[in-house]
Amino acid sequence: QWVPRLVSNTCLQELTLTLRAVIPSPFALMHHLVSIISNINSSRLEVLYVHIFVQSSRRFSGISRSSPSTMKTGDDAPVLEFHNVLCRNVFRQLARSGVVVEFWACDKRAAQVMADIKPEIATLFTPWLARGILDLRFTPDARP
């Protein structure tokens, strides 16, 4: 996994992140986003776009949607860590609807998996949803 060096960029005002071929798992998503978002240190950040291309293929077929330390087992530590990252002071300048996180299904199976994990994804982003700064999108917007 490659993580961009964002730590030293303290004047960043707009950032677009694209994650491709993401494993359809809330835990995997948390892992990727924590490693990237926790490196943002610009207090001038106003707009953040995150495009996540979810791919469900044979190579992911043996992977469960969650890891052993998931949100389903009652261990809230990974989710709380993610929430702490989203609540850092560096993100206080984000404007209303200044964050767009869009999930793109690359195939029909991925669309179904996204529909299944949609509530868990919303739980991950609760701090930003509560502040009204997040526009969370699922394309196509598959419903279970």
N, C-alpha and C positions, 0 to 999 in steps of 0.2 A: 504494500500500500504506500502510495506517495502522498505526503502531506505538504502543501505549499507553505513556504516560510512567510507567515503573516505577522509574526511577533514584532518585528522591527518597523513595520509600516503603521505608524501612529497617525497618519493623515488620511487614511483610507475613508472615503465617503460613500462609495458604492462598490458592492462586491457581488459577483456572480459565480456560483459554484455549480459544477456539473459532475454528478456521480453516475457512472455507467455500469451496467451489468451488476447491479446491487442484488445481493441475496435477499429474497423476500422474507425477512425476519426482523421484527422490531429490535431485537438485541443486536444484530449485525449493523442495523442502521444507526442505533445509538452509538455503537463503537466507532463507526466511521465519522459521525457528526461530532462526537466529543473530541476526537483527535484533531479535527479541523477547526471547529468553532472555538474551542478553548485557546487556540493560538491567535485569535483576533484580539488586538490590543488598541485599536483605534477608537478613541472616544468621540470621533467625528463621524462615525459610521451612521448613515441615515437610511440606506436602502440595502437590503440583502436578498438576493435571489438564489434559491437552491433548487436545482432541477435534478430529480432522482429517477433514473431509468431502471425500473424493476424488470428483471428477466427471470423467467421460470423455465428452466431447461432440464434435461436429463442429469446434468452434472450437479444440479441443486436438489434432485428428487429425494435424496437421502437425508437432507437437512431439514430439521424441524423448524417451525417458525420461530422457536424460542430456544435459547440456550439453557443449560441446567440452572443458571442463576436468573431466570426470567421473571417477568412481572407476574406470571401465573402462580409461582411457587410461594408467594408471600414475602419474598426477599425484595424489599423496595429499594435497597441500596443503589442498584444501577440506575433506577429511574430518578431517585433523589439526586444522585451525582449529575445526571443530565439536566435536571431542573436547576441545580446550582450553577451549572455552566450558563444556562439561559438567563439566569438572574444576576449575572455579573454586572457591575456598575458600567462597564464599557458599552453595554447595550441600552443604556438609559436614553440616549439621543434618538433611538429608532422611532420614526414617525408612525402615526396610526396607519395601519396596513403597509408599513415600510418593509415588512418581511413577506416574501412569497416563497412558499415551499410547495413545489409541484411534483407529484409522483406520476410517472408515465409508465403504463403497462406496455411492454414490448411484445406481448402475445396474449392469447385468450386465457391461458392458465395463469399468467401473471396478474391479469385483471381480476380473476377469481380470488387469488391469494391476497391481493390488495384489498378487495372487499372484505375478506375475512379478518384482516389485521387493522382495518381502518380505525376501529375504536381504540386499539392500543396505540396507534400512531397519534391520535388526538390526545390521549393521556400523556404521551411524551412531551407534547408541545403545550401543555396546560398553562404554564406561566406566560407564554407569549399570547395565547388565545385569550387569557383573562385580561391582559393589558390592551387587547384590541389592536395589536400591531401585526398579527399574523393572518395572512390569507392562505389557508391550507387547501390545496387542490388535488384532485385525483382525476387523471385523464387516461382512458375514459373513466367516467364516474360509475364504476360497476357497483351495483347494489346486490347484497346477498339475497 
